[in-house]
Amino acid sequence: GLNAFTALFNPEAARGLTETYVLRIGDDVFTVRLEDGRMRTDVDAADDPDLDASMDMATFFGLASGQLEPRQALRADCVRIDGKPETLERCFKILSITPRLPAAA
């Protein structure tokens, strides 16, 4: 559900960004809105997203974990998008479970 997005959210990658992503994962539809680096998530599709991406759950986890590159997923037809490939890449830099290095003190 929506809590997964909170767990994946990488505020560093989102800094200063204002974009809207519609993610259709299996039978679920979510909207992730970034407003100047802050994230809001809703169930349902926004009207005018920067990216509208459809995929199954396995593909979503592959992308979020970094095991699947966005462009590989597109070539393999695991994900269908309305929007630019680089927006998909940005989306999965922001929604990512790759380990983050602790910030230097």
Number of C-alpha atoms within 10 A of each C-alpha: 11 13 9 9 18 13 11 17 21 21 16 11 16 21 14 13 16 14 19 24 23 26 24 22 17 13 9 14 17 20 22 24 21 20 15 12 18 15 20 14 18 14 14 14 18 18 9 10 18 18 22 22 18 21 18 15 14 13 20 23 14 18 25 23 18 16 11 15 17 25 15 12 17 14 11 10 11 16 21 15 18 14 14 11 14 12 19 24 15 15 23 23 22 22 24 21 18 14 8 9 6 6 5 4 3
